[in-house]
Amino acid sequence: MMNNAQAHLAVASSSSSPFHGAHHLLLNSNGRRPAGRRPPLLLPLAVRCGPAAQMLLTTKTTPTATAIGNVKSGMMKEATDLFHVIDYHHVEFWCADAASAAARFSFGLGVPLAAQSDLSTGNTAHASRLLRARSGSLAFLFTAPYAPQVGDAATASVPSFSADAARRFTGTHGGLAVRAVAVRVSDAAEAFARSVEAGARPAFGPADLGHGFRVAEVELSGDTVLRFVSYPADNTDDVSFLPGFQDVLSTGVPDFGLKRIDHIDVNVPELAPVAANVSGFTGFHQFWEFTHDQFRTAETGMNGVVLANDAETVLLTLVEPVYGTKRRGHVETFLEHHGGPGVQHLAIMSEDILGTLREIRARSSMGGFELLAPPPASYYDGARERAGDVLSEAQMKECQELGVRVDRGDDDGVVLQMFTKPTGDRPTLLLEFVQRIGCMDKEGGEQRAVCGGFAKRNVPDLIKAIEDYGKTLDAPA
């Protein structure tokens, strides 16, 4: 009898993609947290981080819990979100030139230009280009300010945009960095009010954009904001992104198979107070925690926690460095070069990571994105032991050729992962590509959320690969 992962692969083999499946079922998939219970957030980590952080944790507002059920599985778990969070909506990058940044990401990732707002649409405040996957929810927005002498803030399509703030942001962070993590919620005004009441620092109050669209923002960490976006479910006015944006029909851009944001990683100097604050004003539960004792290399270490909404469609990974190690780790390096906390990597899901990476690698030397070096051949001996019953030998060899890390989660799901090298001059922003195999729901044939978890066996190897690349940037003594 085949297990879930084998069955998933067998079905997939009949499609054009070697791995094919849905990734949107709203279900806790691996028993990380017993039904009806929510563990205390990070109390052991608070102790490690000191009494000030522990005091902040004890002031966390705990939402009133209600039971929610999954209609496909009938399983029950506790609802803790302070407001209804549906999924990621988009990620906005502030940059010096939106057209060139969007063109590079489009070329390098196979995601076409879908909409724009700029001088041609009457927007003299900022130029914005939206990339959106053809067959998924992945959406990247690139925004740059126009010159001060021509800019009129009243014409901005993104009402929270500030040209002065954008110039400071790009100057500090190196020309391109994530400004906003945008999530779709049922009501942006309600999400803003409840999060601020629970301790969030307001960044931009609720604004009506027309056509039933609302946006609002609170501070996430540093100068990165969490943006709430809401709009009618039927969207009868057929606004494809946000009012004020003009749709663009792109032709000739190949589709590399990227679908949606899997998770977003935020690096911070001190974890406990940030995690307590974010969990407190969202109600997100602790999906996973990792510590220096569990995940470290011979020279560095880090601590982290993954927070998730009830549906586990929005995952925020918060990570701090361990200071005073033999070598400065990649998290500390990020904080130094980024100029403070911010988004260190974006993990993007593919249903065919091997096909995706072949396309990305083919464009690496032509202005695309470079992939990290593969692990040693001995790594794949263990990978075969973990996932040889799911991946064929030919697929395993291609994983080895492309440098894909292979792991198996406690829920029997298999996770395939790969990182790029830094996307710019500074060793800051990275991209991660993820495929999750298995965890198929028997009734609906869909995949449970976050199948395979966070591939805990892969983490030390991925850290080492990132830091080995970092060593190549060190000038000789």
PAKENU-229431 format. One record per residue: x, y, z of N, C-alpha, C in turn; residue in three letters. Coordinates in pm, whole numbers, plus 50000, padded with zeros to 5 digits. Example, Ala and Ser with C-alpha at 12.3 -4.5 7.8 and 13.67 -1.06 7.14 Angstrom:
REM residues 2
513194943150780512304955050780513204967050780Ala512854977550708513674989450714512905000350787Ser
//
This chain:
REM residues 477
500854988050000500005000050000500895012450000Met500545022149916501315034449909500925043850022Met501925051550073501585062050168501125074450094Asn500745084850167500215096850104501195102950005Asn502465103650044503445109949956503625102049828Ala503665088649840503805080449720502595081949629Gln501425082149689500205083749608500205096949536Ala500645107449605500715120749543501645120649423His502795114049438503765113749329503245105349214Leu502525094749245501985086249139500985093949055Ala500115101649120499155109949047499885120348966Val500945126049027501665136948961502345132248834Ala502775119648831503545114948717502755115248588Ser501435116148598500615116548477500445130548423Ser500935140648496500795154548453502075159348390Ser502065171748343503245177448281504315180648383Ser503975181748509504925184648615505235171748689Ser506515169348724506835157248798506205156948936Pro505905168448994505195169249121504075179149102Phe502865175149132501755184149109500755182349220His500265193549276499275192249381498785205549428Gly497675205649502497145218149557497805220849690Ala497865233749727498595237749846497795247449931His496495246149933495725256749998494775251650106His494875239150145493945234250246494265240150382Leu493255244750452493475252050576493465242350693Leu494595235450715494615225150817496005223950877Leu496085222851007497335219551074497655205051040Asn498825202650981499015189750916499855179750992Ser500585183651095501515173751148501465172251299Asn500365176551360500235174351502501195182451586Gly501635193851533502575202051612501935207051740Arg500615208451739499935214951850498615207551872Arg498385201751989497155194252011495925202851989Pro494855196651939493615204051916493115210052047Ala492655222552037492075229052153493085235052249Gly494385234652216495395240352304496315249552227Arg496755260052292497755268952235498895270352334Arg500105265752300501175266052398501605280352427Pro502165282752546502695296052575503755299652473Pro503745312052430504645316352323506025319452378Leu507015311452340508405315152355508875317352498Leu508215311852596508675314652731510095309752756Leu510485297852708511885294152726512835303852659Pro512465308552539513315317952468513375331252540Leu512285335352604512285347752678513285347252791Ala513365335752856514325334452964515735335952910Val515985329752793517315330952735517635345152695Arg516585352752656516815366352608516835376552721Cys516545372852844516685382052954515365386653011Gly515405393053128514185396753199513355407253128Pro513985416453056513205426752987512305420552882Ala512865411352804512065404652701510985396152765Ala511315389552876510315381252942509155389652991Gln509445401653040508375410453086507465414352971Met508065416852853507255420152737506335408552700Leu506855396352711506035384852677504845383352769Leu505045386352898503945384452991502835394452971Thr503085405352896502045415252871501265412352744Thr501575401052679500905397652554499385396352572Lys498655401952482497205400652484496805387452421Thr496075379152492495635366352440494205367552391Thr493935364652265492585365952213491665355452270Pro490385358452265489405348652306489385337252204Thr489575325252252489695313852161488315308652124Ala488175305151997486955298451951487365286351869Thr486545276151870486875264051796486505265851650Ala487415261951562487115262051420487315247951367Ile486615244551264486725231151209487125231451064Gly487765220951019488085219450878487025210650815Asn486365215850715485215208550661485615195550593Val486865194950543487275182850475487685172050574Lys488345175850682488895165850772488035163550894Ser487215173550931486435172651053487255174851178Gly488565177651165489405180051281489125193951336Met489275195551467489025208251532490315213651589Met490475226551586491605232851652491165246551700Lys491985252351780491645265051842491945276751750Glu491015285951737491215298051659491755308951750Ala492855315251708493475325451792493655338851723Thr493435339451592493625352051520492705362851578Asp493235374951589492415386151637491485391451529Leu491785388451404490965392451291491205382151182Phe490285381451086490355370850986491415373850882His492455365550878493545366650780493375355550678Val493305359350551493005349650446494275343750384Ile495175352450338496385347650271497285359650246Asp498485356950196499315367850145498605374450026Tyr498715387550017498175394649902499285398849806His500325405349857501485408849776502635412549867His503815413649809504985418949878505435431049799Val505625442349869506065454449800507525457349832Glu508305459449725509685463749736509745478749708Phe510415486049791510765499749756512145499449694Trp512305506549584513545506049509513825519549444Cys514975520549380515345533049314514715534549177Ala514475523449109513875523748976512985511448960Asp511695513448955510745502348954510805494448824Ala510975501148712510945494248583512095484248573Ala513305488348610514455479348596514395468048698Ser513965471048822513875460448923512835450148883Ala511665454648838510625445348797511065437048677Ala511775443348583512215436048465513175424848502Ala514065427548598515005417148638514295405448705Arg513385408248796512665397548864511775389948766Phe511175396848672510345390248572511165380848488Ser512315385548441513195377448358513765365748437Phe514205368448560514895358348638513995348048700Gly512705351448722511795342348791510645337448704Leu510505342948584509425338548498508055342648548Gly507965354848600506695360348648506405373048567Val505305373748494505085384948401504595397548469Pro504835408848403504255421548443502755420848423Leu501985424548529500535423248522499815436448533Ala500415446448600499745459348618500785469848650Ala500405482448631501325493348662500555505848700Gln501245514548773500725527748807501915537248799Ser501815547248712502955556248691502465568848620Asp503365575848556502995588148487501895585748384Leu501935574048321500965571148216499545569448270Ser499405567048401498095565648462497725577848547Thr498565588248541498305600348617498925600548756Gly499775591048785500435590148915501805596848906Asn501955608448965503245615448963504015613449093Thr503435606049188504115603849316505105592249309Ala504695581449244505565569649238505285561549113His506295554249071506145544348964506075530649028Ala505055522948994504895509549050504655499548938Ser505315488048949505145477048855504765464548934Arg503705457848894503265445748961503585433548875Leu504305423948935504485410848874503545401048942Leu502875392748864501955383148923502005370048846Arg502035358948921502075345748859500805343348778Ala500955336648667499785333848582498825324048647Arg499375314448721498515303848775498665302448926Ser498795313748994498915313549139498735327449195Gly498915328749325498685341549392499935349749411Ser501095344849370502345352249389502265365949323Leu502545376549401502485390249349503585398649414Ala504465404149331505535412949375505275426849318Phe505285436949405505075450749363506375458449384Leu506835465249280508065473149286507685487849274Phe508105495949371507695510049376508905518949396Thr508965529749318510045539549327509475553649321Ala510085563049392509575576849392509985584349266Pro509125593449224509515602949121510275614649185Tyr510825623249100511615634549150510745643849235Ala511305649849338510505658349429509785669649357Pro510395675349254509805686949188508585683549102Gln508375670549075507215666848994506195658749073Val506595653649188505735644549262504565651449331Gly503405645549320502205650349388501635638649467Asp501745639249600501325628049685499855624549665Ala499045634249625497605631649610497305622149495Ala498255620149404498025611349289498475597049313Thr499035594049430499585580749458498495570049456Ala498775558849395497845547449395497935539649525Ser499115539649586499295533649719499285545249817Val498175547549888498025560049963499015561850076Pro499605551050125500585552150234501965556150184Ser502135557150052503475559849997503955573650037Phe505235574350076505915586850107507205587150027Ser507345596949940508545597849857509785600049943Ala509695608550043510845611050129511235598350205Asp510245591350258510535578850329511135568450235Ala510655567950111511175558250015512635561149981Ala512965573849969514375577249939515285573550057Arg514835576250178515625572350295515755557150302Arg514665550250273514625535650280515625529450182Phe515575533850057516475527949958517925531849985Thr518145543850038519495547750073520065539350185Gly519245536250283519695528250397519895513650360Thr518985508250281518955493750261519585489050131His520085498150049520865493749935520135493249803Gly519145501549783518515502649652517275494549632Gly517155483249702515945475049690515805466549815Leu514635467149878514345458849995512835458350013Ala512385448950094510945447250117510465457950213Val509505465950167508875476050251507615470750319Arg506785463250244505485459150297505225444450271Ala504815437350375504255424050364502745425850371Val502065423550260500625426250252499845413250263Ala498865413250354497995401550370496565405650341Val495835396450281494415399150259493645395450386Arg492795404450430491965402450548490515405050511Val489605401350599488185403650571487845418450573Ser488485425850664488195440250678489455447150727Asp490075455250640491325461850676491165471450792Ala490035478250798489805487650908489695480351041Ala488995469051041488855461151163490215455551204Glu490985450351106492295444751136493215455351197Ala493155467451141493975478351193493565481651337Phe492265483351359491785487251492492135476751597Ala491915464151565492175453651662493665451851689Arg494475453051584495915451351605496495462951685Ser496055475151658496555486551734496095485651880Val494855481551901494355479852038495185469452113Glu495705459552041496485448952103497975451952109Ala498375464052071499775467952088500555471051964Gly499975469551844500705472951722500915488051713Ala502015491951656502275506051631501695509751495Arg500775519351490500155522751360501165528951265Pro501075525251139501925531151035501105539250936Ala499865534850908498985542050816497555537650845Phe496685547350876495305544150912494495539450793Gly493355533350817492545527650709492165538150604Pro492275534150478491925542850367491065535250268Ala490015541650220489165535850116489725539549980Asp489975529549898490535531849764489455532249657Leu488225529649695487155528549597486925514049558Gly485785511449499485425497849453485415487849567His485255492549691485225483449806486585479649861Gly487665485249807489015481949853489405491049969Phe490035485050071490575492550184491995487650213Arg492835496850259494175493150304494475500250435Val495345494250514495855500150637497175493350668Ala498005499550754499315493950783499685495750929Glu500395485850982501015486951113502475482951098Val503295487051194504705483651189504895468851217Glu505745462451137506095448451158507385447451238Leu508465452851182509745453851253510615463751177Ser511285472551251512075482751184511175491451098Gly511595493850974510775501850883510015493150782Asp509835480450815508985471450737507585471450797Thr506565472150713505195472850762504415460450722Val503395457550803502405447350771501185454650717Leu500865452050593499775459150524498535450250518Arg497415455850557496135448850549495395453450423Phe494925444050345494175446850223492865439350229Val491755446350205490455439550199489675444450079Ser488815435850026487965439549914486845429249904Tyr485765432649835484625423549829484995410149768Pro484395399649818484695386349767484305384949620Ala483195391449580482765390249440483525399749348Asp484005411249402484785420949325484125423449189Asn482865427749193482085429249071482645439748976Thr483465449049029484055459148942485295453948870Asp485695441648899486785435048828488095442848837Asp488425447648957489735453748981490705442449008Val491705440648923492535428748932493585429649042Ser494005441949080494995443349188494505453649289Phe494735466449262494235477449345493715488349253Leu492705495849296492275507249215493435516749189Pro493445522449070494545531349032495625524448952Gly495585511048946496535503548865495885499448734Phe496655500548628496185496748495496735483048460Gln495875473948417496325460548380497235461248258Asp498205452248255499155451248144499105437048091Val498995435647961499005422447898500435419447855Leu501065409847923502445406147891502455393647805Ser503265393847703503415382147616504885378547608Thr505145365947585506515361447564507295358647691Gly506675359947808507365356847934507075342347970Val508105333747976507845319748010507425318448156Pro506675307948185506205305348321507115294748383Asp507835298548490508745289148556508045280748661Phe506755282948683505995274548774505915279448917Gly506325291948946506195297149081504745300849109Leu504245297349229502815298249256502455308649362Lys503065307949479502625316249590503755317649693Arg503575327149784504515328549895504295317049992Ile505365310150027505295299350126505495305050267Asp506545312950285506775319750412507715331450390His507755340350487508615352150479509445352750606Ile510745354750589511695354650700512135368850732Asp511965372850859512345386050907513455384451009Val514585391150986515695390851080515615402751174Asn515825400251303515715410651406516895409451501Val517275420551568518385419651663518045411651788Pro516795412451836516365405351956514995399251931Glu514915386251942513725379051898512525380451990Leu512705378052119511555376352208510585388052207Ala511045400752221510065411552221509345413152088Pro510035410851976509375412051846508335401051829Val508705388651863507765377551850506545379651938Ala506775384252061505655386652151504755397652097Ala505345408152042504555419151989503725414751868Asn504365408151771503665404151650502575393951682Val502905384051764501895374251802500765380951880Ser501125390651964500125397452045499135405451963Gly499615412551859498675421151786498015414251667Phe498455401951633497795394351528496985382651583Thr497445377051696496865364651745497475352351681Gly498485354051593499105342651526499675333051631Phe499545320051605500055309951697501485306151660His502155299851755503515295151731503445282051654Gln503935282451533503945270751446505165261951475Phe506305268551502507555261251522508535270451592Trp509425264851672510495272351736511805264951715Glu512885272151694514195265651684515205274251759Phe516215267651812517195274351897518615271451849Thr519525279151903520945277451873521405263251906His520865257452012521275243852050520865233651945Asp519755236351875519275227051774519915229251638Gln520045241951599520505245151463521685254851470Phe522835249551449524035257851447525065251251358Arg525985259151312527135253951242528295253651340Thr529455249851293530615249351382531015263251428Ala530545273651356531025287151386529935296951427Glu528665294051396527615303951419526345297051471Thr525345305251504524065299951547522975310451538Gly521735306351558520605315551554519445309651631Met518525318251672517265314051735516115319351650Asn515015312151649513895316951568512575310851608Gly511525316851558510175311751578509375314451451Val508465305351419507565307151306506165309651361Val505585320951322504215324451362503295322151242Leu502075317451269501145314251161499735318551198Ala498985322451096497555325251119496805312151138Asn495535313151172494745301051197494795291351079Asp494675296650959494635288150840496005282950800Ala497055288550860498445285250827498755287650680Glu498135298050626498445302750491499425314350494Thr499575320850609500535331850626501495327750735Val502755325850699503795321650791504875332350797Leu505165337250917506225347050939507295340651026Leu508495339750972509625334551047510425346251102Thr510615346651233511375357151299512655350951354Leu513795356751321515085350651353516015361251413Val516735357351518517765365851578519115358851568Glu520215366451565521535360151566521935356151707Pro522845346851715523535344151841524855351851835Val525015361151925526195369751923527365363051994Tyr528555367251959529755362352026530205348651981Gly529715343851866530155330951814531505332651745Thr532065321351703533405321551642533435330551519Lys532345330451447532245338551325530905345651324Arg530855357351266529585364451254528675356951157Arg527505353151204526585345151124525855353351020Gly525065346350937524395353150826523305362650874His522705360050991521685369051043522325382151089Val523415380951163524125393051207524665400751087Glu525145393450986525625400050864524495407650795Thr523315401450788522175408350729521865421250803Phe521775420550935521415432351014522415443550993Leu523675440150982524705450250962524595456750825Glu524455448650722524435454050585523085460050548His522025454950607520685460450579520465473450656His521195475150763521025487050844519905485650945Gly519675473350995518615470951092517765459251052Gly516665456851126515805445451097515085446850963Pro514695435450908513965435550781513805421650725Gly513215420850607512975407950542514275402850482Val514695391150530515945385250482515725375850365Gln514615368450366514315360450247512825358150229His512475355850105511115352550064511135338450010Leu510325329650067510245315950019509045314849926Ala509285309749806508265309049703508015294549667Ile506745290849660506385276849635506295273949485Met506805262349450506665257049315506085243149325Ser505335239049225504845225349218505785216449137Glu506845222349084507865214949009509175222249028Asp509795220349143510985228249175512145225149081Ile512225212849033513315209448942513175217148811Leu511975217448756511755225348635511965240248660Gly511495245148775511675259248809513145262848815Thr513935254648884515365257848902516145256448773Leu515745247248685516415246448555516285259548480Arg515075265248482514845277948412515605289348478Glu515565289848612516265300648683517765299748659Ile518315287748667519755286148647520165289848505Arg519315287048406519645290248267519795305248245Ala519185313348333519225327948318520155334648419Arg520805326548503521655332148608522745341248554Ser523385337248447524515344948393524065355948298Ser522745357348280522235367448188521415378248260Met521715380148388521015390348464519955385148556Gly519855371748568518885365848659519445364548799Gly519165353048863519585350749001520455338249009Phe521545339249084522465328149101522015319449218Glu522135306349201521775296849305522995293649392Leu522735290049517523815285849606524465273149554Leu525705271049594526425258949555525755246749616Ala525805235349547525175223149601525955217749719Pro525295209949804525995203449915526895192149863Pro527775186849946528635175849899527815163649861Pro528405155049780527695143149731527215134349846Ala527965134149956527595125750069526245129850129Ser525855142550112524575147150164523425139050106Tyr523545135049979522435128349911522315113649950Tyr523335108150018523155094850074522065095150180Asp522115105350267521075106950368519735110750306Gly519775118850200518535122950134517835110950073Ala518595101550019517985089449963517325081150073Arg517955080650189517365073350300516035079750344Glu516005093050341514815100050389513675099850287Arg514015100950160512955103150060513085094349937Ala513875083649944514045074949828512795067549788Gly511815066749881510565060149846509585069649778Asp509945082549771509065092649709509675097949580Val510965100749581511655105649462512325094049391Leu512225093949260512925083849181514425086749185Ser515215077049145516655079149141517015090149042Glu516305090848930516565101548833516275115248894Ala515185116248970514855128949035515875132349144Gln516335122349217517335124849320518635129749257Met519005123849145520235128349078520085142649028Lys518885146448983518695160248940518705169649060Glu518155165249171518265173249294519735175749326Cys520545165349313521965166649343522645176049244Gln522305175049118522905183749017522555198349042Glu521295201049080520845214849101521145219949242Leu521535210949333521815215049470520585215849558Gly519495209149519518255209549596518425201449725Val518045207449838518065200349966516755192549981Arg516855180550034515725171350044515545167250189Val514345168850243514085164850380512685159250393Asp512455152550504511145146650531510665151550666Arg509415156350671508865161650794508265150950882Gly507905154951003507285145551097505935140651047Asp505305148150956504005144050901504155135450776Asp505395131050747505715122550633505755130350502Asp505565143550508505705151650388507165153650353Gly507455154750225508815156950176508935171450131Val510025177950171510255192050138511535193150056Val511445199849942512585202849857512835217749864Leu514105221749882514425235949904515695239949830Gln515745252549791516955258249732516935273349752Met518115279249778518255293749794519065299649680Phe518795312349653519695320049567520805326049652Thr521825330649587522765339549649522065353149669Lys522645362449743521995375449759521605381449625Pro520445387949621519895393049496520565406049451Thr521355412449538522005424949503523435425449552Gly523985437549558525375439249601525575435349747Asp524605438449832524755435849974524335421450008Arg524975415250106524575401750148523335402450236Pro522225406150173520975408150249519865399450192Thr519105404350096517905397450050518235384949969Leu517605373750007517715361249935516325356849889Leu516295347649794515055341049753515205326149781Leu514155320049828514125305649851513015299649767Glu513255287649716512255280549638511925267449711Phe510645264449723510185253249805509165245049727Val509275232049740508195223149696507855213749809Gln506575211549832506095202749938505355191049872Arg505735178949910505165166949848504535158249956Ile503305153549931502655144550024501545151050102Gly501215145250219500185150550310498855152450239Cys498495143250155497285144950076496045141150156Met495055149850149493785147350215493045136250140Asp492635125850211492025114350146490675117550084Lys489945126750145488605129650095488635138549972Glu489385149649980489375159349871490545158649777Gly491565150649811492735149749724493575162349723Gly493455170749829494245182849837495335181149941Glu496325189949932497465189050024497215197550147Gln497555191850263497405199250386498425210450393Arg498085220650469498925232650478500295229250534Ala501305235550479502695234950527503145220350540Val502855212450441503245198450440504765197050455Cys505195188850549506625186950571507245196750667Gly506465206850710506985216550806508145224550752Gly509155226750837510285235150800511585227550783Phe511475214650750512635206850708513815208650802Ala513635204350927514615207351031515985201151004Lys516055190350929517365184550899518115193050797Arg517375200550716518025208750613518565221850666Asn518005226850777518335240250821519825242250843Val520505233450920521945235750939522735235850809Pro522345227150715523065226750588522825239450507Asp521585244450509521295256750436522025268650499Leu522075269150632522815279850699524285279350657Ile524835267350659526245266050622526495270250479Lys525565266850388525735270650248525715285850231Ala524785292450303524705307050296525975313150351Ile526455307750463527635313650526528915310150451Glu528965298550386530125295550301530205305550186Asp529045309150130529065319450026529525332650085Tyr529065335750206529495348150271530985348950288Gly531635337650311533085337750327533795342050199Lys533165339250084533785343449958533765358549940Thr532955365550020532895380050011533895386850102Leu534535379050189535535384850280536835387350206Asp537315399650214538595402950152539705395850228Ala540735391350157541845384750228542535394350322Pro543045388950430543725397450530545005403150473Ala
//
